[in-house]
Amino acid sequence: MGLTKSEIFADRHNKLASAFKVLGHPARIAILQYIIDKKACICNDLVEELGLAQATISQHLKELKSTGIIQGTIEGKSVCYCIDEKVWKKVQEDFNAFFNQDVKVNSCCS
């Protein structure tokens, strides 16, 4: 199989792009905000809170969990999710480093 486009970019670029991608859906932002507000949540709470189908919520949780931003523990028949503070801080640092770069506007862009 041929070279994938992501392989031609630096690891830091791929990681930052993955973080942007996972955070690029409003449902995932709402899920994260809910978890932050509640300090933890159970998946069924999200269905009631967001008004999305259980399958849709599960897919978004899977995406968030695959990047490590959230982690889950099984409690009986439910899975309780919370923010992984170490990963959250790393994503925050990466975003800050990216956005805190000095940008100079050239006259051609005015």
Protein Blocks (a to p, Z undefined) as FASTA:
>chain_A
ZZdfklmpcfklmmmmmmmmmmmpfklmmmmmmmmmnopacfklmmmmnopafklmmmmm
mmmmmnomaccddehjbccddddfklmmmmmmmmmmmmmpccdddfklZZ
